[in-house]
Amino acid sequence: MNDREKFIHFVGQTSPNPLCIEPVKAEGIYIIDVHGKRYIDLIAGISVSNVGHGHPMVISAIEKQAQAYLHSMVYGEHAQSPQISFAQALVDNLPENLQQVYFVNSGSEAVEGAIKLAKRVTGRHKVVAVRGGYHGNTQAAMGLMDNVYYNEAFRPLMPGIGFIDVDDISGLQNVGEDISCVIMETIQGAVGYRTPEAAFMKALRIRCNEVGALLVLDEIQAGLGRSGKLWGFEHIGITPDILCLAKALGGGMPLGAFIASRDHMTLLTHDPVLGHITTFGGHPVSCAAGKAAFDILTTQKLWKHAQAKGKQFIDLLGHGAIEKITGVGLMLAVHLKNEEWVRPILEDCLDKGLITDGFLHNAHAIRIAPPLTISEAEISESCDILLQAIEEVAI
């Protein structure tokens, strides 16, 4: 068997039709396969490689930490300098109520930890999520998704979950005094980068304060500069009680986190002790890589260029087959007039050396979420390829 056949045979699959690209090198916005073909990665490994693939500072941090030590003890027992320095850097760039970082391995785990913390803080068990959201694929996180197609086969899900509609201020009356938290993405990803109205988000913040529920903001995609701000909630002018991060957090290494006040986070340490535990969360190599990527992001203020680069995409992508482009910064969704065009366009782009993707809950849209380091010339080249594919398919 060749490697593709072994991949299908030995490695657990997520769909019947994986891309099967065999990468041997990734650098900047490019991925090179075993045949020497170079692809533009227009989705950054799904919003992971914000500072580009293989950034020298990230690689150097990984190598230095790997030579020092790898896993030494389960999370929360040893004072590991990569965790400490990264947590401090994050807190220094967050509102003053977000004081402690609990590192985990992924976005789903960050959401799970946030929900547990909200229940512990409030003594309540009910959770409200926003329709159209996506918060991960573990059992509780899956229950926060209202798309029956994806969670019906895995029921019963976590009980006590209710839903409200995005931008429906009147529906906030459903957030009552029995709710532990409301969780939502600052910018909804799976539906095609839908940005909730600021008035709704501000009203939600007020409602949570009124009833004593915590506001959990999922910035697993929108955080770390992708929206044109360091944090997506900065567009709105509100602050969450708990913030969930992952994807770009590790600079290409597996890392997630939920962040809250010190008083709230301390509740996980007693009654019971070990209220939340993880073996590999905050792995020292992942934290070293994440800290290096965060230093690049904050030193170069890469988010300040995301809005202009996003506008360049929008300006260049003019075609009659495109109904609209939604999103903000470098998280854009190109909505086509016919959903049957999406898959063949994605395949044609791949043939032409451009990696892009669709959306879990939007069959009409194509994802644009490249590394924040993408240049104007690379944006132009990407748009040329995408427009060629659209022209060939949408006839």
Legacy VTK file of the C-alpha trace (Angstrom):
# vtk DataFile Version 3.0
C-alpha trace
ASCII
DATASET POLYDATA
POINTS 395 float
0.000 0.000 0.000
1.125 3.548 -0.678
0.855 6.235 1.997
-2.588 7.386 0.874
-3.933 3.857 1.092
-2.284 3.382 4.503
-3.818 6.672 5.638
-7.291 5.398 4.793
-6.576 1.926 6.187
-4.874 2.731 9.506
-5.923 6.267 10.485
-9.426 7.001 11.760
-11.363 9.062 9.236
-13.818 11.935 9.578
-15.524 11.687 6.184
-15.670 9.376 3.149
-13.670 11.874 1.040
-10.566 13.256 2.775
-8.345 15.634 0.788
-5.409 13.209 1.012
-2.779 15.887 0.435
0.538 14.459 1.629
2.479 17.428 3.026
6.248 17.333 3.358
6.817 21.021 4.071
4.793 24.049 5.169
6.114 27.591 5.215
4.370 30.954 5.318
1.072 30.583 3.475
2.260 27.540 1.518
2.030 23.766 1.903
4.196 21.562 -0.350
3.205 17.969 -0.981
5.234 14.818 -1.581
5.171 15.460 -5.337
6.596 18.966 -4.968
3.287 20.690 -5.704
2.863 23.959 -3.836
-0.520 24.949 -2.432
-1.655 28.290 -1.079
-3.299 27.569 2.276
-6.234 29.989 2.204
-7.701 28.658 5.459
-4.594 28.446 7.704
-5.399 24.886 8.751
-8.855 26.205 9.805
-7.732 29.428 11.508
-4.736 27.865 13.251
-1.626 29.216 11.513
-2.258 32.928 12.114
1.450 33.816 11.946
2.026 31.470 9.013
3.329 27.939 8.791
6.752 27.225 10.220
7.581 30.699 11.496
11.269 30.646 12.516
10.564 32.106 15.976
7.937 29.455 16.669
10.162 26.628 15.450
13.050 27.942 17.563
10.852 28.062 20.672
9.685 24.495 20.056
13.240 23.225 19.626
14.517 25.042 22.711
11.736 23.734 24.942
11.939 20.203 23.529
15.614 20.101 24.470
14.825 21.309 27.991
11.944 19.019 28.964
8.696 17.611 27.605
5.902 16.376 29.887
6.952 16.449 33.542
3.681 16.119 35.458
-0.064 16.408 34.974
-1.335 19.957 34.524
-1.419 22.169 37.604
1.251 20.487 39.736
4.606 21.700 38.423
5.388 25.395 37.932
6.385 25.205 34.267
7.900 28.411 32.912
6.336 28.131 29.421
2.858 28.035 30.991
3.617 30.889 33.365
5.081 33.263 30.789
2.340 32.616 28.245
-0.452 32.969 30.795
1.000 36.268 31.976
1.311 37.552 28.405
-2.322 36.704 27.698
-3.587 38.291 30.917
-1.531 41.424 30.255
-3.443 41.847 26.989
-6.932 41.151 28.362
-9.489 43.102 30.419
-8.730 43.223 34.131
-11.420 40.701 35.125
-9.771 37.955 33.058
-6.958 37.112 35.445
-6.198 33.407 35.270
-5.633 31.049 32.359
-6.493 27.367 32.523
-4.659 25.627 29.673
-6.182 22.582 27.959
-5.547 20.778 24.677
-8.263 22.031 22.324
-11.249 24.290 21.778
-13.758 21.620 22.738
-11.976 21.119 26.046
-11.905 24.872 26.657
-15.676 24.955 26.211
-16.156 21.944 28.494
-14.052 23.594 31.179
-15.891 26.895 30.821
-19.281 25.229 31.274
-18.082 23.347 34.356
-16.714 26.571 35.807
-19.968 28.448 35.156
-21.940 25.729 36.934
-19.537 25.834 39.860
-19.687 29.636 40.156
-23.478 29.946 39.937
-24.635 26.672 41.477
-26.952 26.292 38.485
-26.913 23.630 35.775
-28.822 25.085 32.823
-26.969 26.557 29.836
-28.163 28.765 26.984
-26.490 28.641 23.570
-27.138 30.629 20.403
-28.614 28.928 17.332
-26.157 28.477 14.492
-23.194 28.220 16.844
-20.435 25.643 16.921
-18.382 24.995 20.050
-16.718 21.658 19.418
-17.477 17.977 19.074
-17.211 16.481 22.531
-20.404 15.360 24.235
-21.332 18.563 26.074
-20.009 20.870 23.345
-22.019 18.987 20.736
-25.151 19.592 22.803
-24.616 23.340 22.344
-25.196 22.916 18.601
-28.781 23.091 17.372
-28.021 21.277 14.100
-29.797 17.936 14.518
-28.003 16.335 11.563
-24.700 16.417 13.426
-25.807 15.463 16.920
-28.892 13.261 16.533
-26.854 10.046 16.294
-25.112 10.747 19.610
-28.086 11.468 21.856
-28.836 11.710 24.709
-26.778 14.890 24.903
-26.040 16.952 27.997
-29.390 17.953 29.526
-30.425 21.463 30.497
-29.449 23.254 27.265
-31.733 25.891 25.742
-31.313 28.072 22.672
-31.894 31.680 21.678
-31.709 33.302 18.256
-28.865 35.602 17.328
-29.845 39.299 17.202
-33.261 38.626 18.810
-33.162 40.952 21.794
-36.708 40.018 22.832
-35.593 36.396 23.121
-33.183 37.328 25.908
-36.116 37.044 28.315
-35.497 33.297 28.018
-32.268 33.835 29.919
-33.646 33.496 33.446
-32.316 33.246 36.964
-31.904 29.464 36.625
-29.253 29.811 33.886
-25.590 29.219 34.731
-24.210 30.774 31.553
-24.889 31.904 28.042
-22.267 30.790 25.533
-21.821 32.181 22.054
-19.171 32.874 19.462
-18.204 36.500 19.051
-18.347 35.799 15.313
-20.256 32.650 14.386
-18.007 30.402 12.329
-19.906 27.350 11.118
-22.771 29.324 9.536
-20.405 31.342 7.345
-18.857 34.037 9.562
-21.972 35.767 10.807
-21.284 38.814 12.978
-23.941 39.388 15.647
-25.218 42.945 15.998
-23.476 44.990 18.671
-26.840 45.996 20.168
-27.714 42.335 20.724
-24.359 41.536 22.296
-24.598 44.529 24.635
-28.160 43.590 25.604
-26.992 40.029 26.266
-24.240 41.308 28.548
-26.782 43.385 30.478
-29.229 40.472 30.727
-26.553 38.145 32.102
-25.715 40.735 34.742
-29.383 41.093 35.667
-29.999 37.383 36.247
-26.567 36.415 37.563
-25.615 34.242 34.606
-22.063 34.222 33.283
-21.322 35.286 29.715
-18.959 32.856 27.992
-17.501 34.102 24.716
-16.051 31.536 22.348
-13.199 33.194 20.442
-11.645 29.952 19.312
-11.736 31.263 15.732
-12.276 35.012 16.135
-9.569 35.614 18.730
-5.867 36.327 18.325
-6.134 38.941 15.607
-8.203 37.254 12.937
-11.149 39.658 13.181
-9.060 42.812 12.816
-8.802 43.267 16.586
-6.705 41.236 19.003
-9.976 39.997 20.537
-13.293 39.873 18.727
-15.200 41.331 21.682
-13.237 44.571 21.241
-15.429 45.332 18.205
-18.430 45.430 20.528
-17.115 46.976 23.709
-18.173 44.231 26.115
-16.183 41.852 28.291
-16.955 38.166 28.918
-16.880 36.445 32.285
-15.129 33.485 30.685
-13.163 33.544 27.440
-12.474 30.383 25.390
-9.453 30.218 23.079
-7.756 27.559 20.943
-6.804 27.055 17.253
-4.195 29.829 16.729
-3.384 29.869 20.449
-0.669 27.211 20.107
1.070 28.651 17.049
0.439 25.372 15.226
0.727 23.137 18.295
-2.329 21.700 20.142
-3.446 24.150 22.820
-6.657 25.597 24.208
-7.586 27.692 27.217
-10.453 29.100 29.214
-9.790 32.345 31.053
-11.698 33.857 33.962
-11.276 35.842 37.168
-9.015 34.492 39.866
-11.920 34.239 42.324
-13.950 32.157 39.911
-11.098 29.919 38.805
-10.171 29.152 42.407
-13.518 27.383 42.834
-12.184 24.478 40.774
-9.584 23.778 43.452
-11.897 22.713 46.290
-15.229 21.041 47.064
-14.189 18.911 45.241
-10.457 19.206 44.890
-9.363 18.599 41.274
-12.605 20.092 39.980
-11.095 20.118 36.511
-8.022 18.143 35.492
-6.071 17.345 32.348
-2.893 15.370 31.798
-1.457 17.134 28.764
-3.230 20.503 28.903
-0.727 23.344 28.639
2.015 21.038 27.394
5.296 22.960 27.758
6.188 22.663 24.071
2.736 23.868 23.027
2.931 26.800 25.453
6.400 27.729 24.231
5.164 27.699 20.644
2.036 29.633 21.562
3.982 32.284 23.460
6.316 32.769 20.473
3.362 33.115 18.089
1.646 35.525 20.486
4.822 37.625 20.696
4.920 37.822 16.895
1.254 38.756 16.766
1.462 41.466 19.415
4.852 42.888 18.450
3.907 43.247 14.790
0.246 43.999 15.610
-0.794 41.737 12.744
-4.478 42.328 13.470
-4.138 45.930 12.289
-3.601 44.699 8.737
-6.382 42.112 8.761
-9.158 44.584 7.947
-7.343 46.038 4.924
-6.388 42.598 3.666
-9.966 41.416 4.070
-11.165 44.419 2.078
-8.712 43.522 -0.690
-10.277 40.065 -0.920
-13.756 41.586 -1.075
-12.768 44.145 -3.712
-11.118 41.540 -5.940
-13.799 38.874 -5.672
-16.363 40.357 -7.977
-18.394 37.768 -9.909
-22.030 37.280 -10.793
-22.048 33.849 -9.131
-21.258 35.422 -5.748
-24.313 36.502 -3.797
-22.470 38.201 -0.929
-19.341 38.091 1.205
-19.781 38.093 4.974
-17.368 38.262 7.860
-14.797 40.665 9.190
-11.032 40.974 8.903
-9.491 37.793 7.561
-12.442 35.567 8.362
-14.614 35.808 5.261
-17.338 33.659 3.716
-17.975 33.841 -0.016
-21.652 32.954 -0.456
-22.482 31.488 -3.863
-25.899 31.626 -5.470
-25.991 27.852 -5.937
-24.777 25.412 -3.281
-24.116 22.776 -5.955
-21.202 24.894 -7.169
-19.310 24.798 -3.875
-17.824 21.299 -3.931
-16.630 21.389 -7.565
-15.141 24.856 -7.021
-13.237 23.611 -3.979
-11.947 20.657 -5.986
-10.967 22.870 -8.924
-9.126 25.223 -6.573
-7.226 22.270 -5.139
-6.203 21.187 -8.642
-4.950 24.723 -9.243
-2.944 24.782 -6.000
-5.320 26.590 -3.655
-6.620 25.025 -0.430
-9.927 26.373 0.806
-13.012 24.861 2.390
-16.734 25.133 2.996
-18.664 25.576 6.250
-20.286 23.035 8.510
-23.681 24.776 8.651
-23.705 26.699 5.368
-23.739 24.756 2.122
-23.534 27.896 -0.056
-20.289 29.422 1.237
-16.546 29.106 0.703
-14.141 29.899 3.536
-11.348 32.480 3.374
-9.190 32.567 6.519
-5.511 32.665 5.501
-2.513 33.323 7.714
-2.541 36.952 8.828
0.881 37.292 7.208
-0.486 36.872 3.668
0.796 39.614 1.334
-1.135 41.768 -1.129
0.457 39.872 -4.028
-0.535 36.532 -2.480
-4.085 37.774 -1.949
-4.250 38.785 -5.609
-2.944 35.386 -6.717
-5.433 33.584 -4.470
-8.354 35.606 -5.824
-7.274 34.941 -9.418
-7.338 31.188 -8.789
-10.664 31.291 -6.962
-12.265 33.404 -9.694
-10.962 31.041 -12.372
-12.542 28.123 -10.550
-15.824 29.994 -10.134
-15.821 30.920 -13.811
-15.229 27.308 -14.869
-17.861 25.816 -12.568
-20.619 28.427 -12.250
-21.729 28.565 -15.864
LINES 1 396
395 0 1 2 3 4 5 6 7 8 9 10 11 12 13 14 15 16 17 18 19 20 21 22 23 24 25 26 27 28 29 30 31 32 33 34 35 36 37 38 39 40 41 42 43 44 45 46 47 48 49 50 51 52 53 54 55 56 57 58 59 60 61 62 63 64 65 66 67 68 69 70 71 72 73 74 75 76 77 78 79 80 81 82 83 84 85 86 87 88 89 90 91 92 93 94 95 96 97 98 99 100 101 102 103 104 105 106 107 108 109 110 111 112 113 114 115 116 117 118 119 120 121 122 123 124 125 126 127 128 129 130 131 132 133 134 135 136 137 138 139 140 141 142 143 144 145 146 147 148 149 150 151 152 153 154 155 156 157 158 159 160 161 162 163 164 165 166 167 168 169 170 171 172 173 174 175 176 177 178 179 180 181 182 183 184 185 186 187 188 189 190 191 192 193 194 195 196 197 198 199 200 201 202 203 204 205 206 207 208 209 210 211 212 213 214 215 216 217 218 219 220 221 222 223 224 225 226 227 228 229 230 231 232 233 234 235 236 237 238 239 240 241 242 243 244 245 246 247 248 249 250 251 252 253 254 255 256 257 258 259 260 261 262 263 264 265 266 267 268 269 270 271 272 273 274 275 276 277 278 279 280 281 282 283 284 285 286 287 288 289 290 291 292 293 294 295 296 297 298 299 300 301 302 303 304 305 306 307 308 309 310 311 312 313 314 315 316 317 318 319 320 321 322 323 324 325 326 327 328 329 330 331 332 333 334 335 336 337 338 339 340 341 342 343 344 345 346 347 348 349 350 351 352 353 354 355 356 357 358 359 360 361 362 363 364 365 366 367 368 369 370 371 372 373 374 375 376 377 378 379 380 381 382 383 384 385 386 387 388 389 390 391 392 393 394
